[in-house]
């Protein structure tokens, strides 16, 4: 069969293995940038949050041309919370480049993304990245990856994978790591543009060559009836909802009448508007897209993941795409604090409902349900990060709301037993902190699966209920003095592990609305860790600190020093307060208990009691 010169590849890896940096090198060395054009690092991470956090949240497409082949590249997320992005993308590609850090070796998410690739029958290409690290252990890591392939049931052809070695940030890939020894690697992150020429003849050409040699293009099925499945969604403010997928058979044109076959067996005929392909980083409108290429279509407002776009008279749907179900939920509530509406632009139930519905257009791992209250929505996702990214995007857009403590989603098996989500956790800490970490994870119903020690550091492998990990990250940082690393991935549902204690310390609650004074805070801070500084506006029921004891304490942080003949009001200026604790959004969500909320506005993150008045809290307690 004649082959189309089109190849689709995905770059898959654990967090921070260098996926986006490798895509930068692909783009730089394929000549899509002008000589005078400035290229920024991680050019595919275009979202503000992706740049700030240094992670990929949304999978994205681009294309390059090499030796006459058009290569579509998909940069996928590495975080487990965005795994619904990964599993759909795997279906649209011909091969995957599995990136593994030369020092860390295979990590939890490496297992997940590789498993999805092997299940699709793909033959991965292994790229050992960051081989210039001082603690690189290249041959050991290759052996570990080989064991992982076997553990995941890879067939003989998949086990015979090609291994390459590279330094993605320098735009270098080689077949033998010794080739890199003859050059001096510059440790400047910004040299990726220079590598477009290659250093001493070294570039990423070996990777291009292996991809082309292994895949050899897509079979030419242009004469067959059109068939392509929507694997990803996009949204454009001008042309509306976009369906993205790979064309399996046939060709497609703008304004063509097509049949849309749904996974439930139903179908309907509709006209599409425009067709697009990717050229470099840009989405370009074209008059025809042939089989094998990644296509973007507009004009179908209700298109969704799993729909198959077919020839008008041949509505044959492809196998449905399964998406991992949500494991965690929280309530998004209209903000009703005394400060409601002072900082946000969108504050009503209607505003929040419309924004969540818009998010569902593209975020298929999300589930939004009504609650008993007309002022609240239950929003479910794949984890804390998945939900907190949505909240952070909303607050930056001007939304104001309150959110409840994250809760895991429980299930029941056929015998009626309660099941809960469990995560695999891999922790690396200095040996002196291992004991306190083990003790804490045991209290949180964790089960140790393995322990290893090397070079003064301990590596712990645990399975822990997701409930037990809520609020643990900040404690972990404190326990390990910031020297520990922790990575998590969804492991599965297991039998309910029993009660897990929440935060033990009580909180300091403001008694009335007012502005905090250094005089009052200095007295309160003798027995509490403060969350506010002097001059902060607070309201009744707002949480202003963490008590050193296990009960809540109500205080008046706005109390001023009484002026007399002996004391002047200005003497407050001499009071020096200890630095107060400032919460990030994730830390605030981890901190709160069931009877507390996080109030989120474009300018502030506040923690408060659900019931603001002391009398109401007492009645509720009874």
N, C-alpha and C positions, 0 to 999 in steps of 0.2 A: 504493500500500500504506500502511495505517495505521502510524504511527511510535510506538514506545514512547518515553517521555520519559526515556530512560536513555542516557548518554554515558560512554564510558570513555576516559580520556586518560593518557598517560605523559609524565613530565617527563624529558627526556634531555639529557645534556651531558657535557663533560669534567669532570674533578675540579675542585672548588672554583669552579664557575661560578655556584653559587647555587641548585641544585635544591631542597635541603631547605628553604632559606630561603623560596623561592617557595611551597612547599607550606604552610609556616607562615602565609603571607599568605592563601592560599586558605582555610585553616581559620579564621583570625582574623576574616576579613571575611564568612564565611558564617554567623557567629553560633552556632557549636557550643559555645563556651565561655560560662559564666555571667559576669556582670559582675564578680563578686568572685573569679573563678577565676584563679589565677596560671598564665600560659602561659610555658613555657620555650622558649628558642631551639632550632631544629632538633628539634621535638617528635617527628618521625618517627624520628630516630636514637635509638632506645630502648636499644640494646645499649651496655654500658659501654665497650667498645672503640671503638664508633662515636663516642661522645661524647669520649673521650680524644684520638682521632686526628683528629677533625673530618672523617670520611669516612663515606659510606654503604656498608655491606658487604652487607646483605641488602635486596632490594626489598620494599616494604611497601605495603599498601593503606589507603585511607581514602575517605570520600565526603563531598560537600557538596551542598547543594540551592541552586539559583539559578533564579529565575523559573519555578518548577515543574519544573525538570529536575533529576534526580539525576545528579550527575557523580562517577563513581568515578575517583580519582586514584592513580596508581602512581608512587612515588618510586624511581628506579632508581639502582644504583651507577654511579660514573663511572670507577673503576679498571678497567684492562684485565683484571686478574686475576679480576674478578667478572663478566666478559662473558657467562658462561653464564646469569646471572640476567637480563641485558638482553634477549638474543635470544628467550627464551621469553615474556617479558612483552609484547614488541612484537606478538605474535600475538593478544593479548586486547584490544587497544585500537582505537579508531576513528580517533584522530589523536594526534600527538605535539607537544609544545611543545619546540622545539629552543632551548636556552639557550646563548648565546654571550657571553663577556666582551667588553665594549666596547673594552678595551685589548689583550687577548691575541689576540682573533680565533679562528678555528677551530684546534683543537689535535688531536693524533693520535686521541684517543678520540672527538672530535666526528665525525671521519670514520667511525669504526666504527659508532657508534650511528645516525648518519644513514643509512649504507649499509643497515643492517638494516631501518630504517623504509621506505626507498624500495623495497627488495626485496619488502616486504609490500604494496606499492601504497598506502601511506598518504600523505596530503598534509600535510606538517608545517607548523606555525605557527612562524615565527622570532621569538624575543624577544631583543633585544639588551639584556643586563643590565648593571648597574653604570655607567649613563651619567653618573653624577656624578663619576666618576674624573677626576683632573686630566689624565691622559694618554689620555683616551678619544679614539678615532678612529672615530666611528660610521659615517660614510659608507664609509670604506675597508673596515671589517669587513663591512658588508652586501655590498659587491662581492666580498670574499673568499669569503663564504658562497655567493654566487651562482655563483662559479667552481667551488666544491666540489660544488654540486648538479650542474653540468654534467659535471664530472669523473666523477661517480658514475652518470652515465647517466640522470638524472631525465627523466621525460616532460614534455610541455608543461604539463599540469595541475599537476604537482608543482613545476615551475619558476615557476608563477604563485602563489607563496606569499605569505601576508600577513606583513608585518613590523610588529612592535610594539617599543616601547622601554620600559625600566623600571628601577626600583631596588627589587629584591625585598625588601631588608631594611627599606625604608620602606613596603612595601605599595603601591607605585605602578606602574601600567602606563599608557602613553599611546600614541596613534597618531602623534603628532608630538613629537620630543624638545624642541622649543621650548616646549611646554606646561610643562615642568619648570622652565624658566628663571625663572618668575615667583614661585617659592617658595624659601625658604631650607631646604636639606636639612640635617636634624639628623644629625650623624655619630655618634649613639649607637646601638649595636647593639641595645639593649634596648627600642627604641621600637616594636617590631612590634605590641604590644598596642594602643598609641595609634592605630596606623594602621587599626584596625578601623573607625574612623569615617571615616578618610581625611583627608588634609591639604589644606586649602583646596579641598575637592571632588575631590581626586585620590585614586583607589584602583585596585583591579585589575579593576573592572567591564569596561573595554574588552576584557580577555582573556577573561572569561566570555562576553561578547557574541560575540566572534569564534569561540569554540569552538562555541557553540550555532548560530550562523549557518552555520558551515562543515559541521557534522556533521548537525544537525537530528534527532538521536535515532536509535535502533536500529529497524530494520524489525520489525513485530509478526509473529512467527512462532509465537505461543503455541499455535495449533491443530495444529501439526506434531508428529511424534514427537520425544521428547526427544533431544538430542544436545549434549554439551559435553565439551571436552577438558581434561584436567588439565595445567596449564602451570606450576604451582608447588606445593610441598609445605610443610606445616607440621606441628608436633607439639605436642600438649597432654598434660601429665602425667596428666590425668584421663580424657580421651577418646581418647587415642592419636593415630595418624597422621591428618592432614587433607589432603584434596585440594582444590586451589583452581584455578578456571578461569572462563571466561565461558561462559554458556549460549548456544549458537548458535541452538537451536530448542527449542520446547516449554517446559514448566514442570516443576519438581521439588518433591517434598514429603518431609517426614520419614517414615521407615519404608517408603519406596517400594521395590518390587522393580525392579531395573535390570539391564541387561546391560552387562558391562564388556568392550569390544572392545580387544584388545591390538594394538600395532603389528605383531606377527608374524602376525596373522590369526586367532589364537585368541580365544575369548570365554567368559565364564561369567556365570551369573545370581547376583546377591547382593542382600541388603537393606541399604540405607543406614540409618544411625541418625538423625542430626540434619542440618539444613540451616541455614546461617548466611549473613548478608550484612553489609556494613560500613555502619555509621551513624556518621558522624564518624570518630573513631579506634577505636571499639569494634566488636567482632565480636558480632553480635546474632542469637540463634536466632529463626527465623521459620517459619511454617507453609507458605509457598509462595515460590518464587523463579522469576521469569519470565525469558523470553529477553532477552538483552542485558545482564543484570546479572552482576556478579562473585559467584560462589557458592562457599561453603566447605562440604564434606561430611565427615562422620565415619562410622566403622563399617567401612571396608574397609582391613584391616591391611596388605595388600600393594599398595595403589594406588601408581602411579608416574607419572613425567612421560610424557606422550604417550598415556596410556590415554584412551579415549573412553567416557563414561558415556552409555548409550543407553536408549531405551524397551525394555522387557523382550523384546519380540518383533521389534525392529528393530536388531540389532547391527551397525551400520555405522560403521566407524572413520574418523576424519578423518586427513588426511595426517600422517605421523609428524613429531615435532619433533626436528630435529637439534641436537645439543649439541657445541660445540667440544671436541675431545679435549685431554687434559692435555698439557702441554709440559715438565713438570719433576717429578722424583720425589726422595724421600729415604726412608731407612729409619728407622722408629720402633723403638727397641730398649729392652728391659727394662734399667733402670739396675742395673749391677753394680759400681759404684765402691765404695770403702771407706765412703762416706757414704750408701750406698743405704738407703732406708727411714727415714732420720732426720727428714726434713722433709715427705715426701709421705704422703698417705692411701691412694692407689690406686697400687700399685707392681708388680703381677704381670702376667703375659702375659694372663690372663683379663680383668683390669680394662681393659687397653689395648684388647684385641680388642672387648670389649663397647662401649666408648666410641666406637671407630672405626665400628662397625656402626650405632650410634645416629646418628652424624654423616651416614652415607650415606642415612639416612631423608630428610634435607632438603637435603643438599649434593650436588646431582647432578653438579657439575663435578669431583667427587673420585672417585678409584679406589683401592681397597685390595686388595693381593694378598699371598699368603703368600710367604715366602722359604725358602731352604734351612735356615735356623735356626728353631727353634720359638719363639725369644725375640725375633723381629724381624718387622716387617711393612713391605712396600714401599707407600708412600703417594704417589700422583701427583695433581698439581693444575695449575692454570693459571699458576702463577708463585710466586715467593718470598713475596709478600704473602699470597696465597691460603693457602699452607701455614703460614706463620708465625701467621696469625690463628687457625687451628685449634689450633696448639701453645699459643698464649697463652691461649686459652679453656680448654684442658685443664689447664694449670698452675694457673689460677685456681680450677679446680674441685677441686684437690688431687691431680692426677696427677703422677707422677714418672717420667722416662724419659731416654734419651739419643737424640740424632738425628744422622744422618750428614750429610756435605756434600751440598747439593742437586746433582742431576745432571740434565742435559737429556735428554729422550727423543728418541732418534734413530730415523729411519725409512729405508726403502729404496724407491727408485722401481722401475718395471717393468724397468729395465735392470740393477738390482742396485746402483746408485750410492747411497752413504750420504748421507742428508739430515739437516739439523739445523734447529731453530727459529731464526728471525732476527727481531729487533725493530727497529722504527723509533724512533729517538731524536731528540727535538728539545731542543736545549740553548741557553740564553741566558746569556751570561757577559760581564763587563766585558772590553773589548778586550785588556787587558794579560794576561789569563789564557787567551785563545783558543788561543795557540800550544801551551801545555802540554797542553790538553785534546785538541787535534787530534793531537798526537804520541802521547798515551796511547791514544786510540781506534784509531789506525792500528796500534799494536802489538797491539791486541785484535781485529785482522782486520776493523775497521769500514771502511765505504765511504762517503765523503762524497757526499751527494745535492744539497746546496745550502748556500750561506753568504751571509749578509746582515749589514750593519752599519748601526746607527742610534743616534744620541744616546750614543755612547761604549760601546755594547754590541753584541756579535756574536751572531747567531742561526745555529746550526749544525744541519743536518739530516743524520743518518747512518742507515745500516742496519748493525746490529752483531749478530753471533751472540749468542744468549742466554748461552752459555758465557762469552763475553768480558765480559759485564756483571756476572757474579758477582763480588762483592767490589769493584765499581767505585764504588759510591755514596759510601762513606766517603772514598776517595781523591779523588773529585770534589769533595767538600766541602772537603777540605784544599787541593786545588789552586786552588780559586776563593775561598778564605778565607770560605766560606759565602755568597758573593754570587751564585753561579750557580743556575739552575733547570734541572732535567732531567725530562722526561716521556717515558714509553715506551709502546709498544703492540705487540702481536703483529703481525708483518708477513706471515709465511708460512714455509714450509719451503724451504730452498735447499741446494745441494750443500755437503757438509762442507768447512769452511774450513781444516782442518789444525790442528796443535797450537797451543795458546795457553798461555803460561807461567802458572803459578800464583804465589802469593805468594813473593817472592824471599827475604825475611828468614826466618831460623830463629827458633825459639822458646826460651824459658827454661823448663826442666822441673824440677819439684820432685823432689828425690832421695829424700825419705822423708816419712812423715806427721809432722805437728807444727804448732806455731803460729808464724807468722812474727814475726820480731823487727826493730825499726827498724835495729839494728846490721847485720844481714845484708842487708836490703833496700837500705840506703844504699850498701853496697859493690857490690851487683849492679846498681843503677840507674845506676852510672857507665858501663855499657856496654849498657844495655837500657832499654826502656820498660816499666814495671811495670803489671800488671793487678790486683795485690792491695796492701792496706795492712797496716801493722803490726797484729798480733793476729788475723790471719785464719787459720783452720784449713785446712791443705792436706794433700794426700796424694801418695804416690809416683805419678809419671806425670801429675800435674795441671800445666797450663800456667799459669805465673805472670807471664810477660812476653814481650816481643818483642825478639829479639836484634838488635843493630846490624849483625851480619854474617849471612851466608847459611846458616850451619850451626846446628843445634840445640845448646843448651848445658845441661848438667845441673848444678844448684846445690842448695845447702842453705839455703833461705830462713829456716829456723828456728834457725840457728846463733846462739848467744848470746856476748856478750863475756866472755872469761874474767876472773874476779875475782882481783885480787892486792892486795898491800899498797899499790900505787900507784893502782889503779883500782877504783872501786865499781860495783856492778851498776846502781845508780840513775843513773849518768851517761849511760845510753842515752836518758834523757828529754830530753836536750839536742839529740838528733839530729832535724833537720827534713827530712822526706821531701817530694819533689815530688809533686803530685797524681797519683794512679794513674788509669789508663784504666778506665772503667766501660762495659761492653758492654750495648747493648740486645739483644733476641733476634735481630732482623734483622742487626745488626752482627756478632754472634757467628756466625751461619750463613754470612755472607759471608766471615768471616775464616778459617775453618778450611780445612785441606787434606784430601786424601783419607785420610790416616792419622790423622785427628783426629775427635773427637766433641764435641758440645755436650751437657753434662749439665744437664737442666732439672728444677727442683723448684719447688714453690709459693713458696719463699723465695729461691732462688739460681739464677744462670746461671753455670756453670763450663765452662771449656774444658779438654779433656784429650786425651791420646793414646789411640788405640784399644787399643794394648798398653801397659799401665801399667809393666811391668818393663823395665829397660834391656836385660837379656839377651834377652828375647823380641823387642824391637825390632831388636836386632842380628841375631838369627837370621832374622827376617823380611826384613831388608835384604839378606841374602845370597841 
